[in-house]
Amino acid sequence: MEAVQWPSLFVHSESDRQSMQSSPEAAPAGTHISDLPSVILTNIIAYVSNPRVRNCISLACRDWYFIERQTRTELSLRGNICVMHELPTCFQQICTLDLSQCSPWGSSLFQSTQNGEEIGNCLRIGFPNVVNLTVYVRDALDIQMVAWIWPDLEIVKLVRWHPRAMESSEADDLGNEIEGLLSACKRLKSLDLSKFYCWTEDIPPALRAGASTAANLRVLNLLKLSPNGFKAQEVGAITSSCFNLEEFYILCDFDHRLLDSVGDEALLSIATNCPLLKVLHLVDYNEWSAVSDDPNQDAFAAEDSSLSRQGLEAMFKALPHLEDLVFYLSQNLRDSGAPFEILASSCKKLRSLKLSNFLGVCGGPHPDGIALCHALQELRLKNCGDLTDDALKAISVGCPKLSKLGLRQCKSITKEGLHACVKNLSHTLKDVEIAGCKLLPTAMTLKALEPIQVTVKNLHLDCVWDEGILAQEASAARTQSTVDSLNHEQSGFGLPIDIGCMGGMSAWSQRFSSTLEAYAMNEMIGAKTDSFLTPHRLVTKRRKLNKAENGGDSGMDIRRATAYSSMSLQIFGGEASSSASFLLKERPGTGLGSGNLNSAQGFPARSMGPGGTQQLSVPGAKKIQTSSGKVWKSLESLSLWIPVGEVISPLAAMGLEECPALHELKLKVEGDGRLLRKPSTQGWGINSFGRYPKLEKVELDLSEVTGFSLSAPKGFTDLSSWERHYLVGINELLLTELDYWPPSDKEVNRRAISLPGAGLLSLCSKLRKLFVHGTAHEHFLNMITGCRCLRDVQLRGDYYPAPEQETTTELRSVSCQRFEALVAKRGFPD
């Protein structure tokens, strides 16, 4: 093979430039970007972070290929470990490498095949300069291999969702796994164990054994996967070993009813042992939960914490460099305003503050407590049950630099208080989270956020629908159902009734009164998104009906169909049975036009509407109150929480109708589906998000939708029905990336794609990336190859305990390899 030649300092050599200047015929017509010096091109390409764009750059020409490879510093591998020996050797400058998502997910990188040492050599040759590594490891042997390949690692994140081995063999002694890494990687500065399942007893012995490396650590993340938090003695041992920490994240046991719980003394030891701390996250293990709190639940915890105000004040005084503080308790800490005033005076650089179950953080109406932290840029409060509107206003006045605000389970906040707060912060606030606030349903929350409607970029809401708006939506849907009934009876695009006389209107409304009564509100909400016909779908439907009846298209005019499909009918009970409002375009050759509609003859009055349309209205007709129509033009990311059994389709009516910049959507559904009736086959309305034109990425998390995965008892519904309910219509969104958590059966620890789920996912024609956080049968997964643009698909059991993939029914390593080969053989359109 010919040796690779690296580019010279300039893309064109000096002799080539002189020849081009001396020869007018050879001179190019204009200046090209490739004429820039290689140094400038290198700096330009180095700023490109999107992987797809970088791949396109590498395909432009040979010189750009080398520059792109030289400037790429980050890489995430998701290839199969069985072909790891085919790794390219052109990424010599990679310093950040992610090996935690290699396929098949969860397998040992070095022990799943017989040539584990060969894989290690390939990685060492292919990526010699790695200093930042994320890797999935199963036991101590994998960690030792990592330390052998890259002994100069500085930042390491270990991932393991599988249970820790229970045997008491030499390889599984307390602290043995972490000790091997600390003893081999002497330059280690950051250790992240937040996704690494181990025991709390494993950490202190490992840090004591690798004392020199532990003393060099600057970042230690122990927000780990464990049902228990660290005790007071363990916290003291960890901080005494890592006394140079600048960032410390730890899961603690603050429950004073248990032995050796973390109290004032342990908090003071953290500040005393690690005085250089800039980031401190202290989280009670009871708060480290994926399940959201019930919005109707009391905002106050049942017990009070044993922590004292004096203990907090002593800790804050000993941490003058603090910039980021997270303090999540599961028990009430009352009258906490005074300690946070000490925090404000001692920690002048504090930028981020997140609190849970702290009461009295601010009294209001004048700034006190946390409102004195004038440099704050991020504030998130959870379970602050006594936080009032006056306190929130005081916070907005005292913290004028806030760009991120989160309120969870703050039951006393009203629309007026939130509106006044965001109005004061309208020039800085970009990220808002409102969840579990009982007095702030969705429509009221969006109304309160109007001062930042054009500037907010990230928004989280709980989907709690306003009954009044739902009633209006119900009326509109009943009207649409009536129009659909008329559509089935008419063979052409003509109007279904004679609007030339009011008697026709009355007869028409009486004829379909039974149809209107049949659609109750609770059934309408589940079906309206599927029954609604857009103009394009109406044209298609009409053509099919006429072709079936008349044997052809009959020369139907599409413009007439579009005009008819935009007709607006509004009928409300018996009072308005003879009242309606039409929006019609004037069409030649019909009885509708100027001079044909005369109110003097009993016809509806006519007025010109926008766009040259004619507004036909009947006196006394009622109109549906719709949303204000304001545009959320800067909103880029939207996060929604919704209980199981509810539908998502009323979101637009609540005030989120137009979001032209929205490209990312996160949906979280929670609840026990075993207690509810069978869900509607028409779906929950996920296709209603098709109104957002730039939506490309969706995270659909159904992991907390629990049910029966195998066989449901008589009268109950299994998880496949719920999965079909939530995926119906997802193909209409034209997504390019989807992260999907299937529903789960907690009792058997099963989270897998069902047959309806696989079939609906296979209809997503534009999907490029699909990450399923669960398992699947091989023949179900093969259905997903119907996504013709799909390039990257992976099953990840990233929940504890992760399922072992050696059973006969779930996807196994060899099955995963066959599926990946099938996807690669099929090819890609682009």
N, C-alpha and C positions, 0 to 999 in steps of 0.2 A: 504494500500500500504506500502511496506517495506521502511523504512527510508534509504536515500542515505548515504553511508559511504564514507567519503573522504579518499584519499590515505594517508598512513603514510609517514614518511620522506624518506624511501627507498621502492622501488618497491617490493623487497623481504625482509621479516623480518630477523632479526639477527639469530633467531633460524633456519629458513629455510636455511640460508647460511651455518651455522655450520653443519647441517645435510647433506647438499650436499657435503661439503668438507670432512666429515668423511666417507661418503658412496661413493666409487668410481663408483659403479654401477649407482647411481642416478645423478652423475655429468654430465652436458651437454657436448656434443662433442666439442663445441666451445663457444666463448663469444658472447652474443647477445646484441643488443643495449639496451634491456630492463634490462640488468644487471647493467646499469649505475645508480647512485643515482638519486633519484627523482628531486633533486635540479638542477642537470646538465641537465636532460631531460627537465625540465621546462624551463630552459634558452634556450635550443635548439629550442623547439617548439614555444616559444614566438617570435622567429625571423621569423617564417613562416607567410607570409601575404596573400598568395593566398587562398581564401575561399574554393575552391575545394580541395586543398591539406590538409587544416585543417580538412575538413569533412572526408577525407580518414584517417587521423590520428586518429580521434575520433572513427573510426570503427575498429581500429586494436585490441584493447583489452580494458578491463574495466579501467585499470590504465591510459592508454593513453587518454581514454575518459574524465576522470576527469581532467587530466592535461590540455587537450585542452580547456575545458570549463573554467578552472581557468585562463588561459593565454589569452583568447580572450577578446580584449578590444574594438573592433569596430564591429558594426552590422548594416545592412540595412534591414529593413522589407518591403516586398512587398506583404504580405498576405492580404486577404480580411478582412475589418474591422468587418464584420458580425461574424467572428470566432475569434475575438481578445481575447475572454475569454479562448481560448485554448492555449494561450501563454505558452511556457515552463518557468520554474523557475530556470533553471540551469545556466543561464548567469548572475550570480550575479556580475561579475567583469567588466561588460560592462560600459565603461565611455563615449564612442562616439556612439550615436544612431541616425539613419536617419529614420524618419517617413514621409518623404515628398513624397514617392512613394507607399504608401499603396493603395490597390485596393478597390473600383474603384478610379482611379486617380482624384484628385481635390475635392473629397468629404470631408465633415467635419468629422474629426476623432471622435468627441464626439456628434455631432448632427444628423448624418445620421441614427442612430438607436435609439431605445427607451432606451437603457441601456448605455447611455454615461458615467454616473458616474461609472458603473461597469467596463467599459473599462479603465477608469482612475485608478481605484484601481488595476486592473490587471497589468497595466504598471508600477505602483509604486512598486508593489510587485516583478514583474519580473525583473525590472532594477532599483534597489535602488540607485546605485552609479553613475548615469548619470550626467555628468557635461558639456558635449558637445552635443547639440541637434539641429537637422534640422527637421522642421515640417511644414506641409501644414496647414494653418489656413484660415478660411473664414471670421471671424469677431472677435470682442472683447471677446466674450464668449469663443471661442477656446483658445485665448491667456491667459485668466484667468485660464482656466483648466490646461494649461501647467505650469503656475506659481504655481498652487496649488499642482500638482503632484511632481514637482522637484523645490523646492524653493532655492536649492543651485546651480543652474545652473551658469556656468561661461562663456560659449560660446553658443550663440543662433543664428541660421539662420532661419528666417521666410520666407516662400514661399507662394505667392498668385498671380496667373495669372488672376483670375477673377476680374471684376471691383469692386472698392470700393463702398459700399452702399451710395446712394445719399441722403437718408432721413436725416433730421437734428434732429433726436431723441437723447435722452440722451446717448444711446450706441454708437452714431456715431458723437459725438462732436469732434472738432479738437484735435488730440493728445490723445484721450481717449484710443485707442487700444494699442499704445506703452506705455502709462503711466501705465497701469495695470501691464505690465511686469516689468518695471523699479521699481515700488514701491514694488513688491513682491520679486524679485530676487536681493537682496542687494549685492551679490558677483559677479554680472555680470561684465565681463571684455571685452567681445567682442560681438558686435551686428552687424549682417549682414542683411541688407534690400535690397540687390541688386536684389533679385527675388521677392520682396514683393511690390505689387502695392498699392501705397497710394498717397496722395497729398503732395506737398512740404510744405504746411501749417501745416501738421500734426506733423512734426518733432520738430521744436523749442518749441512749448508748452509742448510736452511730456518730453523733456529734462529738461525744467525748473521745471516741476512738480516733476520729480524724480532727483533732483539736486544731492543728495548724491551718487546715483548710476551712474549718468552721469559723476560725477567727478572721479569715479573709472574706467571708461572705458579706455581701452588701444587701442582697435580696433573699428572703426566705418566705415562701408561700406554703402554709400548712392549713389552708381552707380545704381540707382533704375529704375524701370519700370515706366517711366513717359514721356509724350510728352514735358515737360518743365523742365528746370534746376532750380537750386536754385539761388535766387537773392542775392545781396550783403548783405542786412540786415539779411537775413536768414543764410548766411554763418557766419557772425559775431556772431549771437546769438548761433549757434551750437558750434563754437569753444570756445566761452566764457564759455559755460556750460561744455564742455569736454576738460578741459585744460591739462589733463594728457595723451592725445592721443599720441600713438607712430605710429599708422597706420591710415591714413585718406584717404578715397576714396569718391569722391563727384562729382556729375553731376552739372555743372555750366552753367550759362547763360552769355557768354562773348560778346554777340552782343551789341555794344555800341549804336545801334540805338533804343534799348528798354530801358525803364525806370528801374533804379536800377540794371543795369547790373554789373557784377563782373569786377572791375578794379584794379588799382594799390593799392588803399586803402584797398580793401577787401583782396588782396593777402598778404599785410603786416600784416593785422589783423590775418590771419591764422598763420603766422610765430611768431607773438608776443604772441598770446594766447596759442599756442601749440609749445613751443620751443623744446620739446623732440621728435618731429616727426622724424621717421626713414624711413617711407614709405608715400609718398604723390602722389595721383593720382587726377589730375584736368582734367576733360573731358568736352568739350563743347557738349551740348545735340544734336547739329546738326551733330557731328561726331559719335554719339552713334547710328549707323545705321548698319543694317545687309547687306545692298546692297553695293556691291563694286563699285568703281568709274570706269567710262569708260576709258579704256587705251588710247583712242584717245583724251580725254579731256585735256584741258590745266592744267598744274600742279599748276598754281597760282590761288588763290581765287580772287573773284571779288572785295572784299573789304579789306581794311587794318584794323588791330586790333587797338584798342585804348590803349592797354597796352604799356608801355614805357620801354626802356632798364633800366632806373634808378629804376623803380618799381621792375623789376626782380632782379636786383643786390641787392636791399635792402632786398628782401625776401630770397635770397640765403645766404646772410651774416647772417641772423637771424636763419638759420637752419643748424648748424654745424654737426648734427648727421645724416643727410640725407644719406640713402643708396639706395633708389629706388625712382625715379622720373618719373612720366608720366604727360605730358603736351600736351593735344590735343586741338588745336584751330581750328576754322572753317574759320578764317580770317588771312591774312598774317601778320606776325611780322617780319619786315625787319631788317637787320643788327644786328642779334642776337648773333654774335660771342663773343662780349665783355662780355655780361652777363654770358655766359657759361665758360669763363675764370675765372670769379669770382666764379662761382660754383665749378670749379676744384680746386681752391685755398682754398675755405672755407669748402667744403665737401670732406674731404680726404677719407671717407669710401664709396663714391658713387660707386655702383656696377652695377646698371641697369638704363638706360635712354631711354625713348620713347618720341618722339616729332612728332608733326604734324603741318604743315603750318609755320614752322620756316625757314626763309631765311637767308643765310649768316652764317650758323652754323660753317662752316669751309671754309677758302679760299684756302688753299693749295698753292704751293706744300709742304710747310713746315708746321708742326703741329701748329695749332692755334685753337681757339674756343673749340669745344667739343673734339678735338684731344688731348687736354691737360689733359683730365680726364684719367690718366694713369692706374687707377685701375678698369676701366670699364670691366665688363664681359658680359654685354648684351647691345646692341644698336639697336634700331629700329627707322627708319626715314620714315615719310610719308608726301607726298606732299611737299617735299623740292625741288622745281623746279630748283633752281640754283646750286644744288649739282653736281659737275663735277668729272671727273675721277681723276684729281689731288687732289681734296679734299678727295675723297675716299681713295686714296693711303696714304695721310697724316694721315687720321684716323687710318688706319691699322698700320702705324708706331708708332703713338702716343699712341695707345691703344693695346698693344701687348697681353693682356690677354683676348681679346674678344673670347667668346665661342658661342655667339648667335648674329646673324646679320640679320636684316630685312630691306628691301628697298621696299617701296610702292610708286607708282606714282612719282618716281624720273626719270624724262624723259630724263635727259642728261647723264645718266650712260650708258656706252658702254661695249662691251665684253672685251676690253683691260683693262679698269679700274677695272671691277669686277675681272678679272683674276689676275691682280697685287695685288689686295686687299686680295683675298683668298690665294694667294701664300705666302704673308707675314704672314698670320694667319694660315698656314697649320697645325701647331702643336697644336693649341688650338680650332679652329672653329669646332663645332659639330652640330650647329643648324642654318639653312639658310632659309630665306624667301625672295623670289623675286617675286613681283607682280606689275602689272600695269606699268612696265618700257618699254616704247614704243620701245626702241632700243635693247631690250633683249627678242627676241622670245625664245621659249622653247629649240630648238636645240642649239642656240647660248649660252643660259644660262648654259646648261649642259656642253658645251664645255669649258666655262669659269671656271666652278667648278672642272675641272679635277685635280687640285692640292690637293683637299680634297676628291677625289672620294672614297678613301678607308677608310676614317675616319669619314665622315659626318654621323650623326645618324637620324636627322630630317630635312626634306626638304619640302618646299612649293613652288609650281610653278603655273604660269598661262599657260594654254594650248593655245598657239599661234603657229600654225604649220608653218614650213618653206616650202615655195612653191616648192623649188627644191627637197627636200626629198619627198614631196607628189607626185611629178611627177614620181620619181623612184618607189615609192610604187604603183602608178597607173599602171605602166608598169608591175610590178611583179604580180599585181592582175589580169590584163588582161591575162597574161600568165597562171595564175592558173585557170582562168575561162575557157580557152581553154583546159587545161588538164582535167578539170571536164567534158567538153563536150565530150572529147575522152573517158572518163571513162564510160559514158553512152552507148557508141556504142560498146565497147569491151566486149565480153562475158567471157574472161579469163584474166589472169594476164600478158599475153604477151605484148610486146611493141605495141603501136598503129600504128607504122609506121615501114617501113623497113629502118633501119639506115645504111644498107649496101650500099646504093647509095645516092648521093646527090640529085638525081632527086626526090627520095621519100621525102626528106626534103622540096624541093621546092614545090612539089605538095601538101604536107600537109599544108604548110603555106598559099598557095593560096586558099586552100579549106576552111580555117577558117578565111580568111581575113575579111569577113563580120562580123564574131563573134567578132573579135578584135575591129572593128570600133564601134560596138554597145555599148561597155563598155566605156563610157566617164569617165573622172576622178572624176567628182563630184558625179556620181552615184556609182562609184566603192568604194569610201571611206565609204559610208554608208552600203555597202553590203559585203565587202571583208572578214570581220571577220566571217560571217556566211557561206560563200562559201568555205572557206579554209578547206581542208581535212587533218587532221593529219594522220600519218600512221595507227594508230589503227582504226580511223573512216573509212579510205579507205578500210581496210581489211573487216570490218563489212559490208560496202556498197557493195563491190564486192561479198561477200558471198551471200547476199540477192539477188542480181541480177542474179547470176548463179543458185541459188536454184530455182528462179522463172522461169528461162528459161530452165534449164536442169533437174529440178526435184531433184537436189542434189548438193553436194559441189564439185563434180568432182575431188576430191583429190587435191585441190589447195594447193600449198605450200605457207605457210605464209611468209617464208623468201623471196620468189620471190615477194610477194606483198609489203613487206617492202622495198625491193630494188627498185621496180618500183615507190613506193610513194615518194622516195627521189630523183627522177629524177628532174633535174633543167633545165627548158627551158627559154631562154631569147630571146625575139623577139622584135625588135624596128623598127616599121615602115616598109617601103618598102626596105630600105637600107639593113636590116639584115634579109630579108625573107628567105634566104638560109643559115643563120648562126645560130648555136645553140651550147649549151654546155650541155653535159650529165654527170651525176655522177651515175655510175652503179656498182653494185657488180657483180663479176664474178660468173656466175651460170652454173652448169653442165647441159648438155643436151640442150643447146641453142646455137645459132650462135654467142654468145657474149663470148669472152674469149681470152686467149693468143693465138696468131697465126691466129685468125679469123678476126682481125681488122688490116688492112694494109693500111697505108696512100699512099703507092705507087699505089694502085688500086683505088684511089680516095676516100678512106674512111677517116673519121676523124682521126687525130693523137691521140695517146694514151699516157698517162703518169700516173704514180702511185701516187695516192693521199694519204691522211692520213688514217690510219686504214686499209690499204690493198685494198683500192678501186681504181678503174681505172678511170682516168679523161679523158673523150673523149671531145675534143674541136675542133672547126673549126676556121681556121685562120680568123681574122677580126671580130670575135664575140665580142660584147660589154658586159661588166659586170656591174651589178648594184652596186653602191657605198653604202654599208651598214654602220651601226654604227661601232665604233671602237671595240666593243666587250669587253670593259673593264668592270669589275665587281664592282658594288657598294656594297661591301661585308659587310659594317657596317650599311647600311641604314635600319632603323627599322620602321620608320613612314614616310609616304608620304602623303602630302596634295596637292590637285589639285583644281584649279578653271577653269571652262570652260563655255563659253556662250551657251545658249540654241540653239539647231540646229546643233552644231558641234559634231563630233564623237571623241571618246577617243582612238580608236584603233591605230592611228599613234604614240602613246607615245613611244613604244619600238624603232621605227625607229629613233626617235629623240635622243636616247642615253640612255634610261633606260631599256635595254633589260634584264639584269641579276641583280637581287637584292635578293640574297639567304637568307638574314636575315630579309626581309620585312615581318612584321606581322600585321601592322595596316595601313589602307588606309582611307583617308578622301576626299570625293568628294563633291564639291559645284558647283551647276549649277544655273545660273541666266539668266533671260531674259523673254521677253514677247512672249509666244508661240502663241498668237492670231494673230501676224503679219506674221507668217511663214506658209509655206505649210505643208501639212500633213506629219508627220515624217515616216520614213521607219519602216516597221514591222519587219525588220531584226535586229533592235536594233542599239545602238550606240557603241557597242564593249566592253561592260563591261566584257565579257568572256575572253577578251584578257589579263586580269590580272591573268588568270590561270597559266601564265608562272612563277609566283612567288610562290615557293613551300610552304613557311611558312605563307602565308597570311591567317589569321583567323578572323580578325575583320575589318568591313567596316562601315563607316559612310557615308550614301548617303543622301545628303541634297538637295531636290528639292523644298524647301519651297518658293524660289523666282522664280520658274517657274510658271508664272501666265497664266491663261486661263479661259475657260468657264467650270464650274463644272457641271451645270445642263443640259442646252440645248444650244448648240452653234448655232449662226445664220447660214444661208445658206452660204456655201463656207468657213466656218471656222471649226476648229477642237476642240473637247472638251478635257478635261484633261486626260481622260482615254487613249486616243491614245498616249499622251506624256508619261504617266506612263508605258504603255506597251513598248514603245520605250526604256525607260531607264532601265527596269527590265529584258528584254529579255536576256537570257544567264547567269543570276546571279546564277542559280543553278549549273553551272559548276565550281564555285569558291570554293565549299566545305567549306563555312564559318561556324564558330561556334557562332559568335555574329554579329548582324546587328542592327544599329541605323538608322532609316529610317524616313525622313521627306517627306510626299507626296506633289505633286504639289498643289497649292492653287489658289483659286478664291478670290482676294482681295475685290471685290465689295460686296460679300455676306459673307465674313469671313468664308470661308469653306475650310478645308484641310482634306481630307478623302481618304481612300483607295478605289479604284474602283474595279470592277469585274476582269479585266485583271490583276491588281496588286496583288489581293489576290490569283489568280490562279498561277501566276508566283512565288510568295513567298512560296506557298505550295510545290513547287518542290525542295526547299533547304533541302536535306535529312539530312545533318549534322548539321543544325542550332540548337543551344541550347538556345540562348537568342535572342529575337526579341522585340525591343522597337520602337513602331510606334508613332511619334509625331504628332498625328492627331486623327481623329475619323474613325468609320467604321460601316457599317450595321452588324447586328449580323450574318446573314447567310454568309456574306463575310468572317467574322472573323473565322467562323467555318471551312472554307476551309483550314485555316492555320494549322489545326490539322493534315494535311497530312505530316507535318514535324515530322517524327517519333522520332527524338531526342529532340524535343522542350520541354524545361522544364520551361522557364520563358518568358512570353509574356505579354506586357502591352501597352495599349493605353494612351498616354499622350497629353493633349491639352495645352502644355507649350508654348503658344504664346498668346499675348494680342489682344483682349479680349478672354479669354478661353471660349470655347463653353459650354453652360449648357447642361447636359446630361439627360434632361427630355422630349425630343421630342419623337415622335413615330417612327422616321426613324433612329435615331442614336442609338448607343449602350448605354443602360441604366444600372443602378446599378444591377438590377435583371438579365439582359442579361449578364453582366460581370461575375456575380456569376455562372450562368449556364455554361458559356464557361470555366471558371477555373475548375469547377467540371468535365467537359468533358475531359479536358487535364489530370487532376489527375486520372480519372477513366481509361483512355487509358493506363497509365503506361509508363515507360521509359526503353529503352534497357539496360542502365547501372545502 
